[in-house]
Each structure stands twice: as structure tokens, then as C-alpha cells.
Amino acid sequence: IQPLALRVDGGLDEPGQRALTRYYRDAGAGGLAVGCSTVPLGSLYRPLLRLTAAALSERKYLERDPLIRIAAVSGSTPLAVEEAGIAAELGYHLALVDVGAVSNESHQQLEHFGAIAAVMPVMAAAAGRASAPIAYQTWRELCETGHLAAIQLGGSNRRATLDAIRAVRDSGLDRQIALYTG
């Protein structure tokens, strides 16, 4: 997950952000998650994604291509769909969505993921800062919808991580849904 470099006035520190992106790229990261923030990015979202995509695409520095580009999308379903559209337009591969931040209701989570998946493939975050633990059955339903390309596992709740892993396995989609840890 890429940190956000801001100026004192709250604007995007473009040289600093470019340097952060190059650092991760040059350090051998296989990909980068961008836009993961505890505060809404608002007007910074598109410039941040555009700048990061450009820095990741500097061919003379790439040893392997493509680096996996993940854009966090957040907020209401219409806002998340809009952000996913921006990310897709800029060449990102996955939309990162914090499952527990969507809702505690599985039908609302399924609708939210389906709307985003109509725009681009989805990576579910199993344990973001705003997340409530997600039940096994909800993970299973999310897997079976076909909307998930990947799940980011982590956090302090090992039971929740195991529930996500079991749901992927039990759905029979363990060869289609990637699991990321870290």
C-alpha cells in the first residue's frame, strides 16, 4: 500500500509521490495499491492515480511488466463506481474494496461489489481499518457471485482470515481468486 505524500497546504506533493512510487517499483514490488486512505481523497484521487500510473509505466526502469496496479475505491456505491471508472481508464487492474466498510448487510455488500465489478475486477480487503469482521457465509456468497478476482487478507483477527480462505476453497474458485497477504 503506497503512502500518500501531501504538501503542507493539503495538496498532492507530486515530486514526493513520484519518488515513493519509484521507490516501491525499484525495490521490486510486484504491484502497488494506491489511494488507500482513512480520509476521502476527493479531488486528489484522479491526479494521484494518474501520477502513480505514469511513474509505474516508465519502461526504462521496469524489469518486469506489468506491475499489478490496484486502486482503492471507497464511499457510497455511486462514488465507488465512479472511482473504479477512473482507475480503469488509467490502466489499473483491480479495484480494492474494504468489505466491512460497505455495510454490515450481506445483500448490500453483494450489490456494491456487483456494481464495481461491472466496471473492473474487484479485490476485497478482508480487514481494513473500517472493517467489521466478515462472516464465512458472506465471504462464500461474495466468492460465488464471480465478482472477486482477489482478496487481501490480514489484520489481527485470524478467525476472519480463515473464514475468507475457507470460503474461497469451499466455493470451488480457489484457482480463480488470488489471495494476498502482508
Buried (B, 14 or more C-beta within 10 A) or exposed (E): BBEBBEEEEEEBBBEBBBEBBBEBBEEEBEBBBBBBBEEEBEEBBBBBBBBBBEBBBEEEEEEEEEBBBBBBBBBEBEEBBBBBBBBBBBBBBBBBBBBBBBBEEBEEBBBBBBBBBEBBBBBBBBBBEEBBBBBBEBBBBBBBBEBBBBBBBBBEBEEBBEBBBEBBBBBEBBEEBBBBEE
